[in-house]
Amino acid sequence: MGAESGQSKDPNLSLAEQREVMDTLQQISALLNTGLTPEMLSTIVQLCELGVNPEALASVIRELRSVAAALESPGG
C-alpha cells in the first residue's frame, strides 16, 4: 500500500478502475489548485481508506502548510 503505487486498494475495483479513480482525483485536485502532488494525494486517499477523519486530515495539512510558510518567510 505504498504511496508510490498511487492506487486505491479497494478489492472491488480493477487496476484500470483504480487508476481512473486516482486520475480523476488528481484532475479535481489540479482544478482546485490544491498544490497536492500525485504522491501526496495518494497518501491522503490511503489514510482516508484506513479510517482517518478527512476533516481532521485537511486541518493537519493546512496547519503544516502554515508552519512551512512561516519557516520559509524572512525572520521565520
Secondary structure, DSSP 8 states (H G I E B T S, - for coil): --GGG-----TTS-HHHHHHHHHHHHHHHHHTT----HHHHHHHHHHHHTT--HHHHHHHHHHHHHHHHHHHSTT-
